Protein backbone atom coordinates (compact mmCIF):
# COMPACT_ATOMS: atom_id res chain seq x y z
CA UNK A 1 0.00 0.00 0.00
CA UNK A 2 1.30 3.51 -0.77
CA UNK A 3 1.97 5.79 2.24
CA UNK A 4 -0.81 8.17 1.13
CA UNK A 5 -4.43 7.35 1.86
CA UNK A 6 -3.70 5.45 5.06
CA UNK A 7 -5.35 7.67 7.69
CA UNK A 8 -8.13 5.11 8.17
CA UNK A 9 -5.63 2.27 8.31
CA UNK A 10 -5.92 2.40 12.08
CA UNK A 11 -7.82 0.98 15.03
CA UNK A 12 -11.19 2.62 15.59
CA UNK A 13 -10.42 3.63 19.15
CA UNK A 14 -7.64 5.90 17.91
CA UNK A 15 -10.33 7.98 16.21
CA UNK A 16 -12.83 7.91 19.07
CA UNK A 17 -10.16 8.95 21.58
CA UNK A 18 -9.12 11.75 19.25
CA UNK A 19 -12.71 12.96 19.07
CA UNK A 20 -12.71 13.31 22.86
CA UNK A 21 -9.37 15.15 22.82
CA UNK A 22 -10.90 17.57 20.30
CA UNK A 23 -14.08 18.04 22.33
CA UNK A 24 -12.12 18.76 25.52
CA UNK A 25 -9.66 21.11 23.85
CA UNK A 26 -6.66 18.86 24.55
CA UNK A 27 -4.02 20.05 22.10
CA UNK A 28 -0.82 19.97 24.14
CA UNK A 29 2.21 17.96 23.10
CA UNK A 30 2.37 14.30 24.04
CA UNK A 31 5.34 11.96 23.81
CA UNK A 32 4.76 8.31 22.99
CA UNK A 33 7.52 5.71 23.22
CA UNK A 34 7.53 2.62 20.97
CA UNK A 35 9.47 -0.30 22.48
CA UNK A 36 9.38 -4.04 23.09
CA UNK A 37 8.42 -5.18 26.59
CA UNK A 38 10.51 -8.32 26.06
CA UNK A 39 12.38 -10.16 23.31
CA UNK A 40 10.90 -13.26 21.70
CA UNK A 41 12.20 -16.60 22.98
CA UNK A 42 15.62 -17.53 21.57
CA UNK A 43 16.35 -13.95 20.52
CA UNK A 44 19.40 -12.16 21.93
CA UNK A 45 18.68 -8.89 20.16
CA UNK A 46 16.31 -7.03 17.81
CA UNK A 47 17.32 -5.30 14.58
CA UNK A 48 15.57 -1.92 14.35
CA UNK A 49 14.03 -1.61 10.88
CA UNK A 50 11.11 0.04 9.11
CA UNK A 51 11.92 3.63 10.09
CA UNK A 52 12.02 4.99 6.55
CA UNK A 53 8.63 3.44 5.75
CA UNK A 54 7.26 4.94 8.97
CA UNK A 55 8.58 8.41 8.09
CA UNK A 56 7.04 8.16 4.61
CA UNK A 57 3.71 7.56 6.31
CA UNK A 58 4.06 10.46 8.75
CA UNK A 59 5.05 12.92 6.02
CA UNK A 60 2.00 12.05 3.93
CA UNK A 61 -0.53 11.60 6.77
CA UNK A 62 -3.90 13.11 5.83
CA UNK A 63 -7.61 12.29 5.85
CA UNK A 64 -9.25 12.36 2.43
CA UNK A 65 -12.75 13.68 1.80
CA UNK A 66 -13.81 10.06 1.26
CA UNK A 67 -12.39 9.14 4.69
CA UNK A 68 -14.29 11.97 6.36
CA UNK A 69 -17.51 11.12 4.52
CA UNK A 70 -17.24 7.56 5.81
CA UNK A 71 -16.73 8.70 9.39
CA UNK A 72 -19.70 11.06 9.02
CA UNK A 73 -21.87 8.15 7.83
CA UNK A 74 -21.30 6.35 11.16
CA UNK A 75 -23.34 9.01 12.93
CA UNK A 76 -21.00 9.17 15.93
CA UNK A 77 -18.88 12.25 15.38
CA UNK A 78 -19.53 15.98 15.71
CA UNK A 79 -19.10 18.09 12.60
CA UNK A 80 -16.46 20.26 14.29
CA UNK A 81 -14.29 17.18 14.84
CA UNK A 82 -14.76 15.97 11.26
CA UNK A 83 -13.92 19.46 9.99
CA UNK A 84 -10.69 19.42 12.02
CA UNK A 85 -9.63 16.20 10.29
CA UNK A 86 -9.73 17.81 6.86
CA UNK A 87 -6.70 19.96 7.60
CA UNK A 88 -4.94 17.60 10.01
CA UNK A 89 -1.31 16.78 9.21
CA UNK A 90 1.46 15.30 11.32
CA UNK A 91 3.45 18.26 12.67
CA UNK A 92 5.49 16.57 15.37
CA UNK A 93 9.02 15.35 15.88
CA UNK A 94 10.49 11.86 15.94
CA UNK A 95 13.61 10.54 17.63
CA UNK A 96 14.58 7.03 16.56
CA UNK A 97 17.22 4.35 16.38
CA UNK A 98 18.79 4.47 12.90
CA UNK A 99 17.81 1.42 10.88
CA UNK A 100 20.19 -1.48 11.36
CA UNK A 101 20.85 -0.66 15.02
CA UNK A 102 20.58 -3.62 17.39
CA UNK A 103 18.48 -3.06 20.49
CA UNK A 104 17.00 -4.84 23.46
CA UNK A 105 13.86 -5.01 25.62
CA UNK A 106 12.49 -1.75 27.07
CA UNK A 107 14.61 0.39 24.74
CA UNK A 108 12.68 2.86 22.56
CA UNK A 109 12.95 2.10 18.86
CA UNK A 110 11.34 5.46 18.27
CA UNK A 111 9.65 8.24 20.24
CA UNK A 112 7.02 10.58 18.83
CA UNK A 113 6.26 14.05 20.23
CA UNK A 114 3.27 15.91 18.74
CA UNK A 115 -0.09 17.41 19.69
CA UNK A 116 -1.83 14.49 21.36
CA UNK A 117 -4.42 13.88 18.67
CA UNK A 118 -1.74 13.61 15.96
CA UNK A 119 0.46 11.35 18.07
CA UNK A 120 -2.50 9.12 18.95
CA UNK A 121 -3.82 8.70 15.41
CA UNK A 122 -0.51 7.39 14.03
CA UNK A 123 -0.06 4.72 16.72
CA UNK A 124 -1.44 1.69 14.92
CA UNK A 125 0.45 2.17 11.69
CA UNK A 126 3.75 2.89 13.45
CA UNK A 127 3.49 -0.25 15.58
CA UNK A 128 2.55 -2.34 12.57
CA UNK A 129 5.37 -0.99 10.40
CA UNK A 130 8.16 -1.29 12.97
CA UNK A 131 6.87 -4.70 14.09
CA UNK A 132 6.88 -6.14 10.57
CA UNK A 133 10.23 -4.82 9.41
CA UNK A 134 12.08 -5.40 12.70
CA UNK A 135 10.66 -8.91 13.11
CA UNK A 136 11.75 -9.88 9.61
CA UNK A 137 15.17 -8.23 9.86
CA UNK A 138 15.83 -9.99 13.17
CA UNK A 139 14.85 -13.38 11.73
CA UNK A 140 16.85 -12.91 8.52
CA UNK A 141 19.90 -11.83 10.52
CA UNK A 142 19.87 -15.16 12.33
CA UNK A 143 19.80 -17.00 8.99
CA UNK A 144 22.83 -15.00 7.81
CA UNK A 145 24.66 -15.90 11.02
CA UNK A 146 23.82 -19.59 10.66
CA UNK A 147 24.98 -19.62 7.01
CA UNK A 148 28.56 -18.79 8.07
CA UNK A 149 29.46 -16.52 5.12
CA UNK A 150 27.49 -18.53 2.54
CA UNK A 151 25.22 -16.17 0.61
CA UNK A 152 21.48 -16.23 1.34
CA UNK A 153 18.70 -15.17 -1.01
CA UNK A 154 15.07 -14.39 -0.21
CA UNK A 155 12.64 -16.95 -1.69
CA UNK A 156 9.73 -16.12 0.63
CA UNK A 157 7.38 -13.97 -1.47
CA UNK A 158 4.69 -16.53 -2.24
CA UNK A 159 4.36 -17.43 1.44
CA UNK A 160 4.48 -13.88 2.82
CA UNK A 161 1.21 -12.63 4.23
CA UNK A 162 0.41 -9.97 1.68
CA UNK A 163 2.18 -7.67 -0.76
CA UNK A 164 3.40 -5.23 1.89
CA UNK A 165 4.87 -8.09 3.90
CA UNK A 166 6.62 -9.40 0.79
CA UNK A 167 8.33 -6.07 0.23
CA UNK A 168 9.19 -5.70 3.93
CA UNK A 169 10.87 -9.11 3.94
CA UNK A 170 12.86 -8.34 0.79
CA UNK A 171 14.04 -5.00 2.17
CA UNK A 172 14.74 -6.19 5.72
CA UNK A 173 16.59 -9.31 4.60
CA UNK A 174 18.72 -7.23 2.19
CA UNK A 175 19.49 -4.86 5.07
CA UNK A 176 20.97 -7.67 7.18
CA UNK A 177 23.00 -9.31 4.41
CA UNK A 178 20.83 -11.30 1.98
CA UNK A 179 22.26 -10.89 -1.53
CA UNK A 180 19.08 -11.08 -3.62
CA UNK A 181 15.33 -11.69 -3.69
CA UNK A 182 12.84 -13.54 -5.87
CA UNK A 183 10.49 -10.52 -5.47
CA UNK A 184 10.92 -8.73 -8.79
CA UNK A 185 9.17 -5.50 -7.78
CA UNK A 186 11.24 -5.30 -4.60
CA UNK A 187 14.44 -5.93 -6.57
CA UNK A 188 13.56 -3.04 -8.86
CA UNK A 189 12.72 -0.65 -6.02
CA UNK A 190 15.71 -1.68 -3.89
CA UNK A 191 18.16 -1.87 -6.78
CA UNK A 192 19.19 -5.35 -5.73
CA UNK A 193 19.42 -8.60 -7.68
CA UNK A 194 16.27 -10.48 -8.79
CA UNK A 195 16.97 -14.19 -8.50
CA UNK A 196 15.17 -17.37 -9.49
CA UNK A 197 15.64 -20.81 -10.99
CA UNK A 198 12.71 -22.89 -12.27
CA UNK A 199 9.69 -24.63 -10.76
CA UNK A 200 8.80 -28.30 -10.68
CA UNK A 201 5.80 -27.41 -12.87
CA UNK A 202 8.23 -26.25 -15.57
CA UNK A 203 9.90 -29.66 -15.61
CA UNK A 204 6.54 -31.44 -15.53
CA UNK A 205 5.22 -29.36 -18.45
CA UNK A 206 7.94 -30.76 -20.72
CA UNK A 207 7.50 -34.30 -19.45
CA UNK A 208 11.14 -35.02 -20.20
CA UNK A 209 13.46 -33.58 -17.52
CA UNK A 210 16.49 -33.38 -19.77
CA UNK A 211 14.51 -31.58 -22.45
CA UNK A 212 13.21 -29.09 -19.86
CA UNK A 213 16.75 -28.29 -18.72
CA UNK A 214 17.95 -28.03 -22.32
CA UNK A 215 15.12 -25.67 -23.33
CA UNK A 216 15.82 -23.36 -20.39
CA UNK A 217 19.55 -23.32 -21.12
CA UNK A 218 18.92 -22.43 -24.75
CA UNK A 219 16.95 -19.32 -23.76
CA UNK A 220 19.17 -18.43 -20.78
CA UNK A 221 22.59 -19.93 -21.56
CA UNK A 222 24.40 -17.85 -18.92
CA UNK A 223 21.75 -17.98 -16.19
CA UNK A 224 20.62 -21.58 -15.86
CA UNK A 225 20.13 -23.26 -12.48
CA UNK A 226 18.45 -26.64 -12.84
CA UNK A 227 15.96 -28.00 -10.29
CA UNK A 228 17.01 -31.62 -9.96
CA UNK A 229 14.50 -33.26 -7.59
CA UNK A 230 11.24 -33.30 -9.58
CA UNK A 231 11.46 -37.04 -10.23
CA UNK A 232 14.76 -38.53 -9.10
CA UNK A 233 17.61 -36.43 -7.75
CA UNK A 234 20.43 -38.55 -9.14
CA UNK A 235 18.74 -38.60 -12.53
CA UNK A 236 18.25 -34.85 -12.35
CA UNK A 237 21.94 -34.41 -11.63
CA UNK A 238 22.90 -36.56 -14.61
CA UNK A 239 20.63 -34.53 -16.90
CA UNK A 240 22.17 -31.35 -15.50
CA UNK A 241 25.69 -32.59 -16.19
CA UNK A 242 24.72 -33.39 -19.78
CA UNK A 243 23.26 -29.90 -20.27
CA UNK A 244 26.37 -28.38 -18.66
CA UNK A 245 28.59 -30.18 -21.19
CA UNK A 246 26.43 -28.94 -24.06
CA UNK A 247 26.66 -25.38 -22.74
CA UNK A 248 30.46 -25.61 -22.50
CA UNK A 249 30.66 -26.59 -26.16
CA UNK A 250 28.88 -23.35 -27.09
CA UNK A 251 31.02 -21.18 -24.78
CA UNK A 252 28.56 -20.97 -21.85
CA UNK A 253 28.39 -22.44 -18.36
CA UNK A 254 25.75 -23.99 -16.14
CA UNK A 255 25.43 -21.72 -13.11
CA UNK A 256 24.13 -24.25 -10.62
CA UNK A 257 21.80 -27.03 -9.56
CA UNK A 258 19.08 -26.66 -6.92
CA UNK A 259 17.95 -29.16 -4.29
CA UNK A 260 14.54 -28.53 -2.71
CA UNK A 261 13.58 -31.63 -0.73
CA UNK A 262 14.79 -34.66 1.15
CA UNK A 263 18.04 -34.97 3.08
CA UNK A 264 19.66 -31.78 1.83
CA UNK A 265 22.99 -32.46 3.52
CA UNK A 266 23.38 -35.91 1.97
CA UNK A 267 22.06 -34.85 -1.42
CA UNK A 268 24.31 -31.81 -1.54
CA UNK A 269 27.34 -34.00 -0.89
CA UNK A 270 26.20 -36.34 -3.67
CA UNK A 271 25.67 -33.41 -6.02
CA UNK A 272 29.08 -31.92 -5.28
CA UNK A 273 30.78 -35.26 -5.84
CA UNK A 274 29.03 -35.90 -9.15
CA UNK A 275 29.68 -32.37 -10.43
CA UNK A 276 33.35 -32.46 -9.42
CA UNK A 277 33.83 -35.88 -11.02
CA UNK A 278 32.41 -34.42 -14.24
CA UNK A 279 34.88 -31.53 -14.09
CA UNK A 280 32.18 -29.04 -13.13
CA UNK A 281 33.78 -27.74 -9.95
CA UNK A 282 32.46 -24.20 -10.50
CA UNK A 283 28.80 -25.23 -10.80
CA UNK A 284 27.12 -24.11 -7.59
CA UNK A 285 24.96 -26.23 -5.31
CA UNK A 286 21.87 -24.27 -4.29
CA UNK A 287 19.51 -25.54 -1.58
CA UNK A 288 15.99 -24.49 -0.65
CA UNK A 289 13.00 -26.03 1.11
CA UNK A 290 11.71 -24.81 4.48
CA UNK A 291 15.07 -23.40 5.51
CA UNK A 292 15.57 -21.29 8.60
CA UNK A 293 18.53 -20.65 10.87
CA UNK A 294 18.06 -23.93 12.76
CA UNK A 295 17.83 -26.11 9.66
CA UNK A 296 20.75 -24.27 8.08
CA UNK A 297 22.84 -24.84 11.19
CA UNK A 298 21.92 -28.55 11.36
CA UNK A 299 22.50 -29.04 7.64
CA UNK A 300 25.97 -27.50 7.72
CA UNK A 301 26.84 -29.42 10.88
CA UNK A 302 25.97 -32.59 8.95
CA UNK A 303 28.58 -31.73 6.32
CA UNK A 304 26.41 -30.18 3.61
CA UNK A 305 28.29 -29.02 0.50
CA UNK A 306 26.33 -25.84 -0.17
CA UNK A 307 27.21 -22.68 -2.09
CA UNK A 308 23.94 -20.72 -1.89
CA UNK A 309 20.94 -20.83 0.46
CA UNK A 310 17.48 -19.90 -0.83
CA UNK A 311 15.49 -19.12 2.32
CA UNK A 312 11.72 -18.92 2.10
CA UNK A 313 8.64 -19.62 4.21
CA UNK A 314 10.11 -19.87 7.69
CA UNK A 315 12.13 -16.69 7.28
CA UNK A 316 9.41 -14.75 5.44
CA UNK A 317 6.89 -15.46 8.20
CA UNK A 318 9.42 -15.49 11.05
CA UNK A 319 7.73 -18.78 11.86
CA UNK A 320 9.08 -19.27 15.38
CA UNK A 321 8.53 -15.64 16.48
CA UNK A 322 6.10 -13.91 14.08
CA UNK A 323 5.74 -10.71 16.08
CA UNK A 324 7.46 -8.46 18.60
CA UNK A 325 5.80 -7.50 21.89
CA UNK A 326 5.77 -3.84 20.85
CA UNK A 327 4.01 -1.15 22.86
CA UNK A 328 3.36 2.53 22.08
CA UNK A 329 2.96 4.17 25.46
CA UNK A 330 2.27 7.74 26.52
CA UNK A 331 5.28 8.83 28.59
CA UNK A 332 4.52 12.55 28.94
CA UNK A 333 1.66 14.97 28.29
CA UNK A 334 1.98 18.75 28.43
CA UNK A 335 5.37 18.35 30.12
CA UNK A 336 3.96 16.04 32.83
CA UNK A 337 5.45 12.55 33.21
CA UNK A 338 2.93 9.75 32.64
CA UNK A 339 3.15 6.01 33.03
CA UNK A 340 1.20 2.78 32.96
CA UNK A 341 1.28 0.71 36.15
CA UNK A 342 -0.26 -2.54 34.89
CA UNK A 343 1.46 -5.61 36.31
CA UNK A 344 4.45 -6.57 34.18
CA UNK A 345 3.82 -3.71 31.74
CA UNK A 346 5.00 -0.61 33.55
CA UNK A 347 6.28 2.02 31.13
CA UNK A 348 9.17 4.41 31.75
CA UNK A 349 8.32 8.11 31.94
CA UNK A 350 9.36 11.07 29.74
CA UNK A 351 11.39 11.30 26.48
CA UNK A 352 14.50 9.16 26.76
CA UNK A 353 17.96 8.47 25.41
CA UNK A 354 19.99 5.27 25.22
CA UNK A 355 23.75 5.34 25.78
CA UNK A 356 25.74 2.34 24.61
CA UNK A 357 28.94 1.39 26.36
CA UNK A 358 31.59 -0.85 24.77
CA UNK A 359 34.18 -2.96 26.53
CA UNK A 360 37.93 -2.97 25.78
CA UNK A 361 37.28 -5.67 23.16
CA UNK A 362 34.86 -3.43 21.27
CA UNK A 363 31.88 -5.54 22.27
CA UNK A 364 28.69 -4.07 23.72
CA UNK A 365 29.00 -4.16 27.49
CA UNK A 366 25.72 -2.53 28.53
CA UNK A 367 23.12 0.04 27.57
CA UNK A 368 21.99 2.87 29.84
CA UNK A 369 18.44 4.15 29.49
CA UNK A 370 17.96 7.66 30.83
CA UNK A 371 16.17 10.97 30.42
CA UNK A 372 16.86 12.59 27.06
CA UNK A 373 18.26 15.80 28.52
CA UNK A 374 20.55 14.25 31.14
CA UNK A 375 24.29 13.74 30.51
CA UNK A 376 25.23 10.19 29.63
CA UNK A 377 28.33 8.12 29.01
CA UNK A 378 28.87 6.23 25.79
CA UNK A 379 27.32 6.57 22.35
CA UNK A 380 23.85 8.13 22.21
CA UNK A 381 21.68 5.87 20.05
CA UNK A 382 18.39 7.76 19.59
CA UNK A 383 18.70 10.42 16.90
CA UNK A 384 16.31 13.23 15.83
CA UNK A 385 14.98 12.25 12.39
CA UNK A 386 11.86 14.43 11.97
CA UNK A 387 10.81 17.88 13.12
CA UNK A 388 7.61 19.80 12.34
CA UNK A 389 6.43 16.78 10.40
CA UNK A 390 9.34 16.77 7.92
CA UNK A 391 12.47 14.67 7.67
CA UNK A 392 15.65 16.31 8.88
CA UNK A 393 17.72 14.60 6.18
CA UNK A 394 17.13 12.63 2.97
CA UNK A 395 16.48 8.92 3.36
CA UNK A 396 19.85 7.17 3.78
CA UNK A 397 18.61 4.00 2.06
CA UNK A 398 18.81 0.37 3.08
CA UNK A 399 22.44 0.01 1.96
CA UNK A 400 23.64 2.47 4.60
CA UNK A 401 21.49 0.71 7.17
CA UNK A 402 23.09 -2.56 6.07
CA UNK A 403 26.57 -1.22 6.72
CA UNK A 404 25.43 -0.04 10.14
CA UNK A 405 24.03 -3.49 10.93
CA UNK A 406 27.31 -5.20 10.01
CA UNK A 407 29.14 -3.00 12.52
CA UNK A 408 26.43 -3.47 15.14
CA UNK A 409 26.40 -7.25 14.75
CA UNK A 410 30.19 -7.36 15.00
CA UNK A 411 29.92 -5.53 18.34
CA UNK A 412 27.45 -8.02 19.84
CA UNK A 413 28.92 -10.42 22.41
CA UNK A 414 29.21 -13.92 20.97
CA UNK A 415 26.71 -15.27 23.49
CA UNK A 416 24.04 -12.89 22.14
CA UNK A 417 24.43 -14.46 18.69
CA UNK A 418 23.66 -18.00 19.81
CA UNK A 419 20.59 -19.44 18.07
CA UNK A 420 19.45 -21.16 21.24
CA UNK A 421 19.46 -19.74 24.76
CA UNK A 422 21.31 -16.55 23.83
CA UNK A 423 22.45 -14.14 26.50
CA UNK A 424 21.19 -10.56 26.50
CA UNK A 425 23.04 -7.30 26.98
CA UNK A 426 22.04 -5.69 30.31
CA UNK A 427 19.92 -2.55 29.99
CA UNK A 428 20.28 -0.30 33.02
CA UNK A 429 18.14 2.65 34.05
CA UNK A 430 19.83 5.89 35.07
CA UNK A 431 19.40 7.15 38.66
CA UNK A 432 17.65 10.29 37.41
CA UNK A 433 15.11 8.33 35.38
CA UNK A 434 14.59 5.84 38.22
CA UNK A 435 13.99 8.68 40.69
CA UNK A 436 11.43 10.40 38.45
CA UNK A 437 9.78 7.04 37.76
CA UNK A 438 9.38 6.37 41.48
CA UNK A 439 8.07 9.89 42.18
CA UNK A 440 5.51 9.60 39.39
CA UNK A 441 4.40 6.17 40.57
CA UNK A 442 3.92 7.38 44.11
CA UNK A 443 1.96 10.43 42.96
CA UNK A 444 -0.38 8.26 40.88
CA UNK A 445 -0.88 5.74 43.68
CA UNK A 446 -1.53 8.59 46.09
CA UNK A 447 -4.22 10.03 43.82
CA UNK A 448 -5.77 6.60 43.39
CA UNK A 449 -5.80 6.03 47.18
CA UNK A 450 -7.52 9.39 47.79
CA UNK A 451 -10.39 8.31 45.59
CA UNK A 452 -11.03 5.04 47.43
Buried (B, 14 or more C-beta within 10 A) or exposed (E): EEBEBBBBEBEEEBBEBBBEBBEEEBEEBBBBBBBBBEBBEBBBBBBBBBBBBBBBBBBBBBBBEEBBEEBEEEEEBEEEBBEBBEEBBBBBBBBBBBBBBBBBBBBBBBBBBBBBBBBBBBBBBBBBBBBBBBBBBBBBBBBBBBBEEBBBBBBBBEBBEEEBBBBBBBBBBBBBBBBBBBBEBBBEEBEBEBBBBBEBEBBEEBEEBBEBBBBBBBEEBEBBBBBBBBEEBEBBBBBBBBBBEBBEEEEBBBBBBBBBBEBBBBBBBBBBEBBEEBEBEEBBBBBBBBBBBBBBBEBBEEEBBBBBBBBBBBBBBBEBBBEBBBBBBBBBBEEEBBBEEEEEEBBBBBBBBBBBBEEEEEBBBBBBBBBBEBEBEBEEBBBEBBBEBEBEEEBBEBEBBBEBBEEBBEBBBEEBBBBEEBEBBEBBBBEBBBEBBEEBBEEBEEEEEEEE
